[in-house]
Amino acid sequence: MTQKRKPPLLPEEPGSHKTQPHIPPKRRRLTWMLWLIILLLSITIGGITTVILYEPELFGMGLTGDLTVTHAALSTRIYDVELSAQALNQLEFNVFSTQAALDNRQMLQDQQETQSALDIQATQTGVAIANAQQATRAALDFQGTQIAFNRQATQVELDYQGTQAALSRDATAVALGFATQAPSAQLTASPIPTYTTEPFFTDGFAQGIQSDLWQFGDAADWRVDDGQLIAQRTGAWLLTQVNDLSDYTLQVDLTTLTVPADYFIIVNSIEGLAIRLTHNGNRLTGAGLYRFTLDQLLTDTGLIGRVISPIQAVQVNIGAGNELNIQVVVSGQQVTATVNGETVINAVLPNLPLPGAAGVQLPLNSHLQRIAFNS
């Protein structure tokens, strides 16, 4: 096989190898690569610098600043919350104070209304008592006037009778011819007769409660059964329509309960005097004379179960069973009471009581058989 022959190299120009150095191609490529690397590094550094300057958070450099700002914002927010909490606490305190003030004002208003009601009630009670006392005093004055008139009429009648007797004697003496002097016309007046105890009224309740004789709280408080009154509630009461009783005798027949209970005999409603009899269901164990007020008497249960002021109280032991025959005698300042013939009260009042009404106040299911008054 024949080999191809290379063409001969062109002849070099004279002197060319002396003016330009000869650079191999491989070295030239390396130089360009270095410049390219330098350019890329410059671009990279410039980009990173730009990003750092304008977007530092991409590299976490803005986190510290953000945390600082966040911490400041949170501190401000906490302070605002604390201020709000303080304001709420102050508001709650103000609301509580306002409510307390309103409660106090309402309580004061209620107390004023209650006091006003009590004052009105006390005024009405005082007026009623004053009216009753005035009426009683007027009745007593009228009675005294009547007694004085009667005494004067009696004296006039006696004087007239004495004069008539003297004239008759004188005429007789003249007719007989031996009279020398007419006798004196003055006669000694006989003493005023004393009052004897007369029946006032007796009520056996055969026809029920007679309204012309009795005052009572409500007709439903009593029931008529076989000529007896049976109390339909604790505290049922009866008072005489006559309210000027002074010296009198009161007789009450009643049947007690088989359980312990108190029974009240109203001696004087104006003075507030009552006799309490305590019965244990079989025997009488206590008796006493007490003071009370009309308000206490007229409440739901009245004097029963109520603490009232004693004038005289004693313990007794009378085997009276369940049938009580009670007698109360009022004479001036003295009050005497007997139960089944045995004396249980004998008291003298410090002052002469004003006239008033009398009656009873009994517990539920008590049997009232008879009430009689003598005056």
C-alpha positions as CSV (number, residue, x, y, z in Angstrom):
1,M,0.0,0.0,0.0
2,T,1.4,3.4,-0.9
3,Q,1.6,6.1,1.7
4,K,0.3,9.5,1.0
5,R,2.8,12.1,1.3
6,K,2.3,15.3,3.1
7,P,2.5,18.5,1.2
8,P,5.5,20.5,2.1
9,L,5.1,23.3,4.6
10,L,4.9,26.7,3.3
11,P,8.0,28.6,3.8
12,E,8.0,30.9,6.7
13,E,8.3,34.5,6.2
14,P,11.7,35.7,6.9
15,G,12.0,37.3,10.4
16,S,8.4,36.4,11.6
17,H,9.6,34.1,14.5
18,K,11.5,36.9,15.9
19,T,8.6,39.5,16.5
20,Q,5.6,37.4,18.0
21,P,5.9,34.8,20.6
22,H,4.4,31.5,19.9
23,I,1.5,30.6,22.3
24,P,0.4,27.2,22.3
25,P,-3.5,26.7,21.9
26,K,-3.9,24.8,25.1
27,R,-2.6,27.6,27.2
28,R,-4.9,30.1,25.5
29,R,-8.0,28.1,26.4
30,L,-7.0,28.1,30.1
31,T,-6.7,31.9,30.1
32,W,-10.3,32.2,28.8
33,M,-11.6,29.8,31.4
34,L,-10.0,31.8,34.2
35,W,-11.5,35.0,32.9
36,L,-14.9,33.3,32.7
37,I,-14.6,32.0,36.3
38,I,-13.6,35.5,37.5
39,L,-16.7,36.9,35.8
40,L,-19.0,34.3,37.3
41,L,-17.5,34.9,40.8
42,S,-18.0,38.7,40.3
43,I,-21.6,38.2,39.3
44,T,-22.2,35.8,42.1
45,I,-20.7,38.1,44.8
46,G,-22.7,41.0,43.4
47,G,-25.9,39.1,43.5
48,I,-25.3,37.9,47.0
49,T,-24.5,41.4,48.1
50,T,-27.6,42.7,46.5
51,V,-29.8,40.0,48.2
52,I,-28.2,40.7,51.5
53,L,-28.8,44.4,51.2
54,Y,-32.4,44.2,50.1
55,E,-33.7,40.7,51.2
56,P,-31.6,39.8,54.3
57,E,-34.4,37.5,55.7
58,L,-33.6,35.1,52.9
59,F,-30.4,34.3,54.8
60,G,-31.8,34.6,58.3
61,M,-30.1,38.0,58.8
62,G,-33.5,39.8,59.4
63,L,-34.7,37.3,62.1
64,T,-33.0,39.2,64.9
65,G,-34.6,42.5,64.0
66,D,-37.9,40.8,63.5
67,L,-37.6,39.2,66.9
68,T,-36.8,42.5,68.5
69,V,-39.8,44.1,66.8
70,T,-42.0,41.2,67.8
71,H,-40.8,41.3,71.4
72,A,-41.5,45.1,71.6
73,A,-44.9,44.5,70.1
74,L,-45.7,41.7,72.6
75,S,-44.5,43.9,75.5
76,T,-46.8,46.6,74.3
77,R,-49.6,44.1,73.9
78,I,-49.0,42.7,77.4
79,Y,-49.0,46.2,78.9
80,D,-52.3,46.9,77.1
81,V,-53.8,43.7,78.4
82,E,-52.7,44.6,81.9
83,L,-54.2,48.0,81.6
84,S,-57.4,46.4,80.3
85,A,-57.4,44.0,83.2
86,Q,-57.0,46.8,85.7
87,A,-59.8,48.7,84.0
88,L,-62.0,45.6,84.2
89,N,-61.2,45.2,87.9
90,Q,-62.0,48.8,88.5
91,L,-65.2,48.5,86.6
92,E,-66.2,45.4,88.6
93,F,-65.4,47.2,91.8
94,N,-67.5,50.1,90.7
95,V,-70.4,47.8,89.8
96,F,-70.1,46.0,93.1
97,S,-70.0,49.4,95.0
98,T,-73.0,50.6,93.0
99,Q,-75.0,47.4,93.8
100,A,-74.1,47.7,97.4
101,A,-75.3,51.3,97.5
102,L,-78.5,50.3,95.7
103,D,-79.0,47.5,98.2
104,N,-78.4,49.8,101.1
105,R,-80.8,52.4,99.7
106,Q,-83.5,49.7,99.1
107,M,-83.0,48.4,102.7
108,L,-83.3,52.0,104.0
109,Q,-86.4,52.5,102.0
110,D,-87.9,49.2,103.3
111,Q,-87.1,50.2,106.9
112,Q,-88.6,53.6,106.4
113,E,-91.8,52.1,104.9
114,T,-91.9,49.5,107.8
115,Q,-91.4,52.3,110.3
116,S,-94.1,54.4,108.7
117,A,-96.5,51.4,108.8
118,L,-95.7,50.8,112.4
119,D,-96.2,54.5,113.2
120,I,-99.5,54.5,111.4
121,Q,-100.6,51.4,113.2
122,A,-99.4,52.7,116.6
123,T,-101.2,56.0,115.9
124,Q,-104.4,54.1,114.9
125,T,-104.2,51.9,118.0
126,G,-103.5,54.9,120.2
127,V,-106.4,56.8,118.7
128,A,-108.7,53.7,119.2
129,I,-107.6,53.3,122.8
130,A,-108.0,57.0,123.5
131,N,-111.5,56.9,121.9
132,A,-112.4,53.9,124.0
133,Q,-111.1,55.5,127.1
134,Q,-112.9,58.7,126.4
135,A,-116.1,56.8,125.7
136,T,-115.7,54.8,128.9
137,R,-115.0,58.0,130.9
138,A,-118.1,59.6,129.3
139,A,-120.1,56.5,130.3
140,L,-118.8,56.6,133.8
141,D,-119.5,60.4,134.1
142,F,-123.0,59.8,132.8
143,Q,-123.5,57.0,135.3
144,G,-122.2,59.2,138.1
145,T,-124.5,62.0,137.1
146,Q,-127.4,59.6,137.1
147,I,-126.5,58.4,140.5
148,A,-126.3,62.0,141.8
149,F,-129.7,62.7,140.2
150,N,-131.2,59.7,141.9
151,R,-129.7,60.7,145.2
152,Q,-131.0,64.2,144.9
153,A,-134.5,62.9,143.8
154,T,-134.5,60.5,146.9
155,Q,-133.5,63.4,149.2
156,V,-136.3,65.6,147.7
157,E,-138.8,62.8,148.2
158,L,-137.7,62.3,151.8
159,D,-137.9,66.0,152.5
160,Y,-141.4,66.0,151.0
161,Q,-142.4,63.0,153.0
162,G,-141.0,64.7,156.2
163,T,-142.9,67.9,155.5
164,Q,-146.1,66.0,154.9
165,A,-145.7,64.1,158.1
166,A,-145.0,67.3,160.0
167,L,-148.1,69.0,158.6
168,S,-150.2,66.0,159.4
169,R,-149.0,65.9,163.0
170,D,-149.5,69.6,163.3
171,A,-153.1,69.3,162.0
172,T,-153.8,66.5,164.3
173,A,-152.5,68.3,167.3
174,V,-154.6,71.3,166.5
175,A,-157.7,69.2,166.1
176,L,-157.1,67.5,169.4
177,G,-156.4,70.8,171.1
178,F,-153.3,69.8,173.0
179,A,-150.4,70.5,170.6
180,T,-148.3,73.4,171.6
181,Q,-145.5,73.1,169.0
182,A,-145.2,71.4,165.7
183,P,-142.4,68.8,165.5
184,S,-139.5,69.4,163.2
185,A,-140.0,68.6,159.6
186,Q,-136.4,67.2,159.2
187,L,-136.2,63.4,158.7
188,T,-132.9,61.4,158.5
189,A,-132.5,60.1,155.0
190,S,-132.1,56.4,154.7
191,P,-128.7,55.1,153.3
192,I,-128.5,54.5,149.6
193,P,-129.1,50.8,149.0
194,T,-126.1,48.8,147.8
195,Y,-126.1,47.0,144.5
196,T,-126.6,43.3,144.6
197,T,-125.3,40.9,141.9
198,E,-127.9,40.4,139.2
199,P,-127.8,38.2,136.2
200,F,-126.4,40.0,133.2
201,F,-126.8,37.3,130.6
202,T,-126.2,33.6,130.2
203,D,-125.4,32.0,126.8
204,G,-125.5,28.3,126.2
205,F,-124.9,28.8,122.4
206,A,-127.9,26.6,121.5
207,Q,-128.6,29.1,118.7
208,G,-125.0,29.6,117.8
209,I,-123.2,32.9,118.3
210,Q,-125.6,35.8,118.9
211,S,-124.0,38.9,117.3
212,D,-125.9,41.2,119.6
213,L,-124.0,39.7,122.6
214,W,-120.6,38.8,121.1
215,Q,-117.8,40.1,119.0
216,F,-115.7,37.6,117.1
217,G,-113.0,37.5,114.4
218,D,-114.8,35.3,111.8
219,A,-117.9,33.2,111.9
220,A,-115.8,30.4,110.4
221,D,-113.7,30.4,113.6
222,W,-116.5,28.5,115.5
223,R,-118.8,25.6,114.8
224,V,-122.0,24.8,116.7
225,D,-122.4,21.2,117.7
226,D,-125.1,20.0,120.2
227,G,-125.4,23.3,121.9
228,Q,-121.6,23.8,122.2
229,L,-119.2,26.0,120.4
230,I,-116.1,24.2,119.0
231,A,-113.1,26.3,118.0
232,Q,-112.1,25.8,114.4
233,R,-108.7,27.3,114.7
234,T,-106.1,28.0,117.4
235,G,-106.7,31.5,118.6
236,A,-110.4,31.7,118.1
237,W,-111.9,34.4,120.4
238,L,-115.1,35.8,121.7
239,L,-115.5,39.2,123.4
240,T,-118.7,40.8,124.8
241,Q,-120.3,43.5,122.8
242,V,-120.6,45.4,126.1
243,N,-117.2,47.0,126.6
244,D,-117.8,48.9,129.9
245,L,-117.6,46.0,132.3
246,S,-115.9,46.9,135.6
247,D,-117.1,44.9,138.6
248,Y,-118.5,41.6,137.5
249,T,-118.5,37.8,137.8
250,L,-117.8,35.6,134.8
251,Q,-118.5,31.9,134.6
252,V,-117.1,29.7,131.8
253,D,-117.7,26.0,131.3
254,L,-115.5,24.3,128.7
255,T,-114.0,20.9,127.7
256,T,-110.3,20.8,127.2
257,L,-108.2,18.8,124.8
258,T,-106.5,15.5,125.7
259,V,-103.1,17.1,124.8
260,P,-101.3,19.9,126.6
261,A,-102.7,23.3,125.7
262,D,-103.3,26.9,127.1
263,Y,-106.8,28.4,127.6
264,F,-107.3,32.1,128.1
265,I,-110.1,34.0,129.9
266,I,-110.1,37.6,128.8
267,V,-110.7,39.7,131.9
268,N,-110.4,43.2,130.4
269,S,-109.8,44.0,126.8
270,I,-109.0,47.7,127.4
271,E,-106.6,47.2,130.2
272,G,-105.2,44.0,128.6
273,L,-105.8,41.5,131.4
274,A,-106.2,37.8,130.8
275,I,-106.0,34.6,132.9
276,R,-104.0,31.7,131.3
277,L,-104.9,28.2,132.4
278,T,-102.3,25.5,131.4
279,H,-103.8,22.0,131.1
280,N,-101.7,18.9,130.3
281,G,-104.6,16.9,128.9
282,N,-105.6,15.4,132.3
283,R,-104.8,17.9,135.0
284,L,-104.6,21.7,135.5
285,T,-100.9,22.4,136.0
286,G,-100.6,26.2,135.9
287,A,-102.5,29.5,136.2
288,G,-101.6,33.1,135.9
289,L,-102.8,36.7,135.4
290,Y,-101.1,38.3,132.5
291,R,-101.0,41.6,130.6
292,F,-101.4,41.8,126.8
293,T,-102.1,44.2,123.9
294,L,-105.0,44.1,121.5
295,D,-102.6,43.6,118.6
296,Q,-101.3,40.4,120.3
297,L,-104.9,39.2,121.0
298,L,-106.1,39.7,117.4
299,T,-103.2,38.0,115.6
300,D,-103.6,34.6,113.9
301,T,-103.0,32.5,117.1
302,G,-103.5,35.3,119.5
303,L,-102.1,34.9,123.0
304,I,-101.7,31.1,122.6
305,G,-98.0,30.2,122.4
306,R,-97.0,33.9,122.9
307,V,-94.6,35.2,125.6
308,I,-96.6,37.9,127.6
309,S,-95.9,39.7,130.9
310,P,-97.1,38.0,134.1
311,I,-98.7,39.9,137.0
312,Q,-99.1,36.7,139.0
313,A,-98.3,33.1,137.9
314,V,-98.5,29.9,140.0
315,Q,-98.1,26.2,139.5
316,V,-101.1,24.1,140.5
317,N,-102.0,20.4,140.5
318,I,-105.7,20.1,140.2
319,G,-107.1,16.8,138.9
320,A,-109.8,18.5,137.0
321,G,-110.1,16.0,134.2
322,N,-111.2,17.6,130.9
323,E,-114.3,19.5,132.2
324,L,-113.4,22.9,133.6
325,N,-115.8,25.2,135.5
326,I,-114.1,28.5,135.7
327,Q,-115.2,31.5,137.7
328,V,-113.6,35.0,137.6
329,V,-114.6,37.8,140.0
330,V,-113.5,41.3,139.3
331,S,-114.1,43.8,142.1
332,G,-112.3,47.1,142.0
333,Q,-108.5,46.3,141.8
334,Q,-108.9,42.7,142.9
335,V,-109.1,39.8,140.5
336,T,-110.0,36.3,141.8
337,A,-110.3,33.1,139.8
338,T,-111.3,29.5,140.8
339,V,-111.3,26.3,138.7
340,N,-113.7,23.6,139.8
341,G,-114.1,25.3,143.2
342,E,-110.3,25.7,143.9
343,T,-108.8,29.2,144.0
344,V,-105.9,29.6,141.5
345,I,-105.6,33.4,141.2
346,N,-106.0,36.1,143.9
347,A,-104.3,39.3,142.7
348,V,-104.6,43.0,143.5
349,L,-103.9,45.3,140.7
350,P,-101.7,48.5,141.3
351,N,-104.4,50.7,139.8
352,L,-108.1,50.6,139.3
353,P,-108.6,49.2,135.8
354,L,-110.7,51.0,133.2
355,P,-113.9,49.2,132.1
356,G,-113.7,46.9,129.1
357,A,-115.0,43.8,127.4
358,A,-114.5,40.2,128.5
359,G,-114.4,36.8,126.9
360,V,-112.3,33.8,125.9
361,Q,-109.6,32.7,123.5
362,L,-109.2,28.9,122.9
363,P,-107.1,26.4,121.0
364,L,-108.3,24.4,118.1
365,N,-111.1,21.8,118.8
366,S,-111.8,23.2,122.3
367,H,-115.5,22.9,123.4
368,L,-117.1,26.0,124.9
369,Q,-120.3,25.0,126.7
370,R,-121.6,28.1,128.5
371,I,-120.6,31.6,129.5
372,A,-122.5,33.6,132.1
373,F,-122.1,37.2,133.4
374,N,-123.3,38.8,136.6
375,S,-122.8,42.5,137.2
